[in-house]
């Protein structure tokens, strides 16, 4: 689909139309019923703005400067329909897909993907805003700084941040393997599939 007329998508027309209907239903449910317990981040035309708004809400509530804040990533190991309540601070995200690796529920970390399964649905993520300090980030041997993209295309015009407009944010995911391994494999989280 031409991204100059609609939201970024690599889906064929029939899937794109269904995706549009799903987006309208998600936003409509939010308008009618109030904020959901988990947010389908793919529904947003500009998910980066949603992440900034989440951070601003926390900054206003705590009085902390927004430029000192970051997200602590918690993988909840349940899927979107299983979430019964939202977090007190931050937001739950659902509907993401992992490419080039998978989430291992037993080991609670990123692992190699199964054969012939290049794209795996990812469990719900709780993004907890927190003040970033020297001890707030895990070392590269204990995590994978995983990029989240809108689509599987790893390209796009550069925005003022220097990142591709397809890039949303980096998420720290537990890993027993050094993150260089995942970077070489091209592992990433995606907001949507290409089908």
C-alpha positions in Angstrom: 0.0 0.0 0.0 1.3 3.5 -0.8 2.4 5.0 2.5 1.9 8.5 1.2 -1.9 8.0 1.4 -2.3 5.8 4.5 -0.5 4.3 7.4 2.7 2.4 6.8 1.9 -1.2 5.7 3.3 -3.9 3.5 0.1 -5.8 3.4 -1.9 -6.7 0.2 -5.1 -4.7 -0.3 -7.5 -7.2 1.3 -5.4 -7.5 4.5 -4.8 -3.8 4.5 -8.6 -3.1 4.5 -9.1 -5.6 7.4 -6.3 -4.0 9.3 -7.9 -0.6 8.8 -11.2 -2.0 10.2 -9.4 -3.4 13.2 -7.7 -0.1 13.9 -11.0 1.8 13.7 -12.6 -0.8 16.1 -9.7 -0.4 18.6 -9.8 3.4 18.6 -13.6 3.4 18.7 -13.6 1.0 21.7 -11.1 3.4 23.5 -13.4 6.4 22.8 -16.5 4.6 24.0 -15.1 2.6 26.9 -12.1 4.5 28.1 -8.5 3.5 28.0 -8.0 -0.3 27.3 -6.0 -2.5 29.7 -3.5 -3.2 26.9 -2.8 -1.1 23.8 -2.5 -2.5 20.3 0.4 -0.3 19.3 0.0 -1.1 15.5 -3.3 0.8 15.6 -1.5 4.1 15.9 -0.4 6.0 12.8 2.5 7.4 14.9 3.3 5.0 17.8 6.4 7.1 18.7 3.9 9.8 19.8 2.1 7.4 22.0 5.4 6.4 23.7 6.2 10.0 24.3 2.7 10.6 25.8 3.1 7.7 28.1 6.4 9.2 29.3 4.9 12.7 29.7 2.0 11.3 31.8 4.6 9.7 34.2 6.7 12.9 34.2 3.7 15.0 35.2 2.6 12.6 37.9 6.0 12.4 39.5 7.5 15.8 38.7 10.6 14.2 37.1 12.1 15.7 34.0 11.1 13.8 30.9 14.6 13.7 29.5 15.8 11.7 32.5 13.2 8.9 31.9 13.2 5.7 30.0 11.2 2.5 29.8 11.9 -0.7 31.8 10.6 -3.6 29.7 8.7 -6.4 31.4 7.5 -9.4 29.3 4.2 -10.6 30.9 4.1 -14.0 29.1 0.4 -13.7 28.4 -1.3 -12.6 25.2 -3.5 -9.6 24.8 -7.0 -11.2 25.4 -5.7 -12.6 28.7 -4.9 -9.2 30.2 -7.5 -8.4 32.9 -6.2 -5.0 34.2 -3.8 -2.3 33.2 -0.7 -1.4 35.2 -0.7 1.5 37.7 2.1 3.2 35.9 3.1 2.8 32.3 1.2 0.8 29.6 0.7 -2.8 28.3 1.4 -3.4 24.6 0.1 -6.4 22.7 -0.1 -7.5 19.1 3.7 -7.5 18.4 5.7 -10.0 16.4 9.2 -11.2 16.8 11.4 -11.8 13.7 14.6 -13.7 13.7 14.2 -15.0 17.3 11.4 -16.0 19.7 10.4 -15.6 23.4 11.2 -18.7 25.4 8.5 -19.0 28.1 10.5 -21.6 30.1 13.8 -19.7 30.2 12.1 -16.3 30.2 14.4 -14.8 27.6 15.0 -14.4 23.9 16.1 -17.6 22.1 16.6 -18.9 18.5 13.4 -19.2 16.6 12.0 -22.6 15.7 12.7 -24.0 12.2 10.4 -22.6 9.5 8.9 -20.1 12.0 10.5 -16.7 11.0 7.8 -14.6 12.6 6.3 -15.4 16.1 3.6 -13.6 18.0 5.1 -12.0 21.1 3.5 -11.9 24.5 2.2 -8.7 26.2 4.9 -6.2 27.2 4.5 -3.8 30.2 6.5 -0.6 29.6 7.2 0.9 33.0 8.5 4.5 32.9 11.4 5.0 35.2 14.2 7.4 35.9 17.3 6.2 34.1 20.5 5.9 36.2 23.8 4.1 35.9 22.3 0.9 37.4 19.0 1.0 35.5 20.2 -0.9 32.4 21.4 -4.4 32.2 24.7 -5.2 30.7 24.8 -6.4 27.0 25.4 -10.0 28.2 22.2 -9.9 30.2 19.9 -8.3 27.6 19.1 -7.6 24.0 18.4 -4.0 23.1 15.7 -5.0 20.6 14.4 -2.5 18.0 10.7 -2.2 17.5 9.6 -1.4 13.9 6.2 -0.5 12.4 6.7 -2.9 9.5 9.3 -5.5 8.5 11.0 -2.9 6.2 14.2 -1.8 7.9 14.3 1.4 5.9 12.5 4.8 5.8 13.3 8.4 5.7 15.3 9.7 8.6 13.4 11.8 11.1 14.8 14.5 13.3 16.0 11.8 15.8 18.3 10.3 13.2 16.2 7.1 13.2 14.2 5.7 10.3 10.5 6.8 10.5 9.7 3.0 10.5 11.6 2.7 13.9 9.5 3.1 17.1 11.8 2.4 20.1 14.3 0.1 21.6 13.2 -2.5 24.2 15.5 -4.2 26.7 14.7 -8.0 26.5 16.4 -10.6 28.7 18.8 -12.8 26.8 21.3 -15.4 27.9 23.3 -14.7 24.7 25.2 -11.5 24.1 23.1 -9.0 22.1 25.7 -9.0 19.2 24.3 -12.4 18.3 20.8 -11.1 17.8 22.0 -8.0 16.0 23.8 -10.2 13.4 20.7 -12.3 13.0 18.6 -9.2 12.4 16.2 -10.0 15.2 13.6 -7.3 15.9 10.0 -6.8 17.1 7.4 -5.7 14.5 4.0 -4.0 15.0 2.5 -6.0 12.1 3.0 -8.8 9.7 3.3 -8.4 5.9 0.2 -10.6 5.2 
